[in-house]
Amino acid sequence: MPNDPVMLLSYINLKLRDYYPSLEAFCEDTEEELQKIVDKLGQIDYHYDRQKNQFV
């Protein structure tokens, strides 16, 4: 997974759009820490929108 927040945003939103029904499903499948992703993307003022299933 990308360490740079902007690259991470692009990567996560692509995965959520094309492969996973939720952030939780992505984290469970990839064994990534949900809070770590939320915190990293929060640094660039992006937050997970459950309805849209993407960071906005």
MODELLER restraints for C-alpha pairs under 7 A, 6 or more apart:
rsr = mdl.restraints
at = mdl.atoms
rsr.add(forms.Gaussian(group=physical.xy_distance, feature=features.Distance(at['CA:1:A'], at['CA:8:A']), mean=6.89, stdev=0.5))
rsr.add(forms.Gaussian(group=physical.xy_distance, feature=features.Distance(at['CA:2:A'], at['CA:8:A']), mean=5.09, stdev=0.5))
rsr.add(forms.Gaussian(group=physical.xy_distance, feature=features.Distance(at['CA:5:A'], at['CA:40:A']), mean=6.07, stdev=0.5))
rsr.add(forms.Gaussian(group=physical.xy_distance, feature=features.Distance(at['CA:5:A'], at['CA:41:A']), mean=5.76, stdev=0.5))
rsr.add(forms.Gaussian(group=physical.xy_distance, feature=features.Distance(at['CA:5:A'], at['CA:44:A']), mean=6.94, stdev=0.5))
rsr.add(forms.Gaussian(group=physical.xy_distance, feature=features.Distance(at['CA:9:A'], at['CA:41:A']), mean=6.69, stdev=0.5))
rsr.add(forms.Gaussian(group=physical.xy_distance, feature=features.Distance(at['CA:13:A'], at['CA:54:A']), mean=5.43, stdev=0.5))
rsr.add(forms.Gaussian(group=physical.xy_distance, feature=features.Distance(at['CA:13:A'], at['CA:55:A']), mean=6.49, stdev=0.5))
rsr.add(forms.Gaussian(group=physical.xy_distance, feature=features.Distance(at['CA:16:A'], at['CA:22:A']), mean=6.53, stdev=0.5))
rsr.add(forms.Gaussian(group=physical.xy_distance, feature=features.Distance(at['CA:16:A'], at['CA:23:A']), mean=6.84, stdev=0.5))
rsr.add(forms.Gaussian(group=physical.xy_distance, feature=features.Distance(at['CA:16:A'], at['CA:53:A']), mean=6.43, stdev=0.5))
rsr.add(forms.Gaussian(group=physical.xy_distance, feature=features.Distance(at['CA:16:A'], at['CA:54:A']), mean=6.41, stdev=0.5))
rsr.add(forms.Gaussian(group=physical.xy_distance, feature=features.Distance(at['CA:20:A'], at['CA:26:A']), mean=5.79, stdev=0.5))
rsr.add(forms.Gaussian(group=physical.xy_distance, feature=features.Distance(at['CA:22:A'], at['CA:53:A']), mean=5.87, stdev=0.5))
rsr.add(forms.Gaussian(group=physical.xy_distance, feature=features.Distance(at['CA:24:A'], at['CA:34:A']), mean=6.97, stdev=0.5))
rsr.add(forms.Gaussian(group=physical.xy_distance, feature=features.Distance(at['CA:27:A'], at['CA:33:A']), mean=6.27, stdev=0.5))
rsr.add(forms.Gaussian(group=physical.xy_distance, feature=features.Distance(at['CA:27:A'], at['CA:34:A']), mean=5.94, stdev=0.5))
rsr.add(forms.Gaussian(group=physical.xy_distance, feature=features.Distance(at['CA:38:A'], at['CA:47:A']), mean=6.90, stdev=0.5))
rsr.add(forms.Gaussian(group=physical.xy_distance, feature=features.Distance(at['CA:41:A'], at['CA:47:A']), mean=6.84, stdev=0.5))
rsr.add(forms.Gaussian(group=physical.xy_distance, feature=features.Distance(at['CA:46:A'], at['CA:55:A']), mean=5.72, stdev=0.5))
rsr.add(forms.Gaussian(group=physical.xy_distance, feature=features.Distance(at['CA:46:A'], at['CA:56:A']), mean=5.25, stdev=0.5))
rsr.add(forms.Gaussian(group=physical.xy_distance, feature=features.Distance(at['CA:47:A'], at['CA:55:A']), mean=5.12, stdev=0.5))
rsr.add(forms.Gaussian(group=physical.xy_distance, feature=features.Distance(at['CA:47:A'], at['CA:56:A']), mean=5.62, stdev=0.5))
rsr.add(forms.Gaussian(group=physical.xy_distance, feature=features.Distance(at['CA:48:A'], at['CA:54:A']), mean=5.71, stdev=0.5))
rsr.add(forms.Gaussian(group=physical.xy_distance, feature=features.Distance(at['CA:48:A'], at['CA:55:A']), mean=4.27, stdev=0.5))
rsr.add(forms.Gaussian(group=physical.xy_distance, feature=features.Distance(at['CA:48:A'], at['CA:56:A']), mean=6.39, stdev=0.5))
rsr.add(forms.Gaussian(group=physical.xy_distance, feature=features.Distance(at['CA:49:A'], at['CA:55:A']), mean=5.88, stdev=0.5))
rsr.add(forms.Gaussian(group=physical.xy_distance, feature=features.Distance(at['CA:49:A'], at['CA:56:A']), mean=6.62, stdev=0.5))
